[in-house]
Amino acid sequence: MSEFDLWKLLSFFKSTAPENTTKSLSGEKPKNDNPVYTVKKGDTLFSVAKANGVSVEDLKKANGLKDNTLSLGQKLRIPAKSNAAIFPAAKKNANNGIQMYREISDEEIAKENTRNKFVKIIKNPDYIIKEGDTAGTVAKKFNVSTEALLALNAIDEKKLKIGQTIKIPERREAKNVKSIEDAAKATGFSLDYLKSLEKMEEKHNKIYTDKNGVKTIGIGHALDTGETGKYSGKTLTDTQIYTMLAQDILDREQNIRAIIGDDAYKKMPQAMKDSVMDFVFNRGETVFENHPGFVSALKSGDYSSAIAKMNVDYSVMKFKSSSELQKYINQFDDKRMFVVEKDGKTLKKFLSGLDKRRLFEISHASNIYKGKIPDEIINSAQKVYQRGLYFMSIETANGLIKKEAYPNIKAEYNQEASKMLNGKLKLKQ
């Protein structure tokens, strides 16, 4: 969200807030003792408006300001206060202690202000559809996602017509990112999650081939055809790696917002956003296409159901014959990533590793519950845990895991699982 969007949001709150209240978010009466305010170091229109209990829009109007720029020592006339709550109190739901939608808070405001230091907002002009254009080609032209383009215009790709004017989503570009901490500030995702993501994906400053046979660099950045040549033979710095990570997350977030809907996304608690991001980061946007129940649960705010549905395994592939299966396997350098069941026709790709990832996502998302974690989530996680053990045994039986190494691998798996979901999982020793 840009500063402009945030200010618009605040103005919306002013116009829609309940009457007969004059309390700020902190519960204190807004200060408005002086009709004139002198701008100090660090002040923004936003901070001045908040301190005086008025909207940014009204403050700008009272002072004839055309933009949001302030100068040190500038005198600002403070307009009369509205009786509406500019900064409404947080909304809480007693559903097992979950902290639900907070319209806006001081913490969120501070996060947005910080985020602006690390993200450049590029406003794109409207675009007139030409012959040969598709949603994909137009999106690529402006370096935005197809999903976001279609969602912004509320249209189906098939309904694009020559001469039609469409809106182009804004582009967010990461800047000044030099560390994992900066990446967290740029994206708004929790530092704990990003550190976990870095650990799970591992950091590579040179091109490598991941377990799915995909050319990858940085922290889980899959290279397309054009990028492979760009990064071939190069060694990335930490600054380049973390900037790339921040950009990948910003781009993914735009897609997630488009698919779920902006309103539903903004209402999601941060831990829920983290886990949805990880699900998509690991498995791609197909997690939405393959499981519409997951999307509908997120849209309705049914987070318990959404978390439970993150146990889905999309890695099962079926083949008509053993030769067809073998032909597929031969495409990849790392044969350890495959598990073949007895019929020789069902291929499962590195499932025990994926189950660890799903357990992490379910557990992390469950942090939204300050009280008891719903049984629906515990039961779902238990199935994931059991599935991981099962595929470890299959991997061992097929020689993908050495028999002498299996006990240690299983013990490590149990150790990780024991720390999840408040220790509610029933572990097999």
DABEL-V233309 format. One record per backbone hydrogen bond with DSSP energy under -1.0 kcal/mol. NH is the residue of the N-H (numbers start at 0). CO is the residue of the C=O. If there is no record, write none. Layout:
nh-><NH,NH>
co-><CO,CO>
//
This chain:
nh-><5,6,7,8,9,10,11,12,13,14,15,16,20,23,26,30,36,38,42,47,48,49,50,51,52,53,58,59,60,61,62,64,72,73,75,77,95,97,108,109,110,111,112,113,114,115,116,117,119,121,126,128,132,137,138,139,140,141,143,148,149,150,151,152,154,158,159,162,163,165,170,172,174,182,183,184,185,186,187,193,194,195,196,197,198,199,200,201,203,207,209,212,215,216,217,220,222,227,229,230,233,235,240,241,242,243,244,245,246,247,248,249,250,251,252,253,254,255,256,257,258,259,260,264,265,266,267,272,273,274,275,276,277,278,279,280,281,282,283,286,287,288,289,293,294,295,296,297,298,299,301,302,305,306,307,308,309,316,318,324,325,326,327,328,329,330,331,334,337,338,340,343,346,347,348,349,353,354,355,356,357,358,359,360,361,362,363,364,365,366,367,368,370,377,378,379,380,381,382,383,384,385,386,387,388,389,390,391,392,393,394,395,396,397,398,399,400,404,405,408,409,410,411,412,413,414,415,416,417,419,422,423>
co-><1,2,3,4,5,6,7,8,9,10,11,12,82,27,23,50,75,73,39,43,44,45,46,47,49,48,54,55,56,57,58,59,38,70,36,34,93,94,104,105,106,107,108,109,110,111,113,114,172,170,165,163,129,133,134,135,136,137,138,144,145,146,147,148,149,155,156,128,160,126,121,119,117,178,179,180,181,182,183,189,190,191,192,193,194,195,196,197,217,215,213,209,207,220,203,216,214,223,225,226,230,204,236,237,238,239,240,241,242,243,244,245,246,247,248,249,250,251,252,253,254,255,256,260,261,262,264,268,269,270,271,272,273,274,275,276,277,278,279,283,284,284,285,290,290,291,292,293,294,295,296,300,301,302,303,304,306,346,344,320,321,322,323,324,325,327,328,332,334,347,345,340,316,338,314,336,349,350,351,352,353,354,355,356,357,358,359,360,361,363,364,365,95,373,374,375,376,377,378,379,380,381,382,383,384,385,386,387,388,389,390,391,392,393,395,394,394,401,401,404,405,406,407,408,409,410,411,412,413,416,419,420>
//
